[in-house]
Amino acid sequence: MSARTAPFLAAYDALLARWPVPVEALTVRTAHGTTRINACGPADGRPLVLLHGGGATSTMWFANAGAWAEAGHRVLAVDLIGDPGRSVHDGAALDGVPGLLGWLDAVLDGLDVRQADFCGHSYGGWIALKYALHAPARVGRLALLDPSLCFTGYRPGYLLRALPLFLPHRTPARARSYLDWETGDTPRLDPAWRELYALGYADFPSSPVVTGPRPSPERLRTLTTPVLTLLAAQSRPHNPHHSARYARRLLPEAEVAIVPGTAHHNLPMAAAQTLNPRLTTFLTPTPQI
């Protein structure tokens, strides 16, 4: 632990300690480095892989993971490789989307998980959707929480406001300002998570973000995995109504809903009382008679 990252890691551990269930820290070594997975719930429960948004870390699931673990799922909250968190990208470069998906293949192999349900928020939603298209046999059910670049592009105004995040000389104040603008008049972000995000943005060494275009309509139509998409009504990055129409048209069997009173960054936390049982129900299919 360096002096530069020590405050970030201390804030990370403090937020993880707030999870309402016992958490087991797992690590998987891949060609790209060491991946941290925060696991909870019964060891023999159906695996539920959680993929966080950029810079959010797996600790962001503090309002959700306990409910899903208590419902019987084996929750596997992954720290994305190369992103702020306790994963360490000290191996090969990811080298684009195939490398990112190959890394996730290796993580599941290391956990001895042949198939899992997936839930991704923001950038994690984009990864989860890409992975379901890449390895459909390994994804049982797929929940997308205000996913980025899955169904529509970014609003132009959002891109202009987010541009300063990518300028040199990063500071925690810049990250806090961005989060406060994005969440607007919706419920206030958890202060501890807001500070963790800001510290990670400013002080944590990270790798280039692996991203790419949203899946084509033709590719989306090949998806047979059951999908639940929950969109933030006051999301700044995307127009939720446009995203909902597109998702319903290309994934006619998917469940799609817009969650009122939520922004992009606070959806999993602010809407936990609605989101947790909704996802639990989605992940528990009705038995066939």
Disulfide bonds with the S-S distance in Angstrom:
none
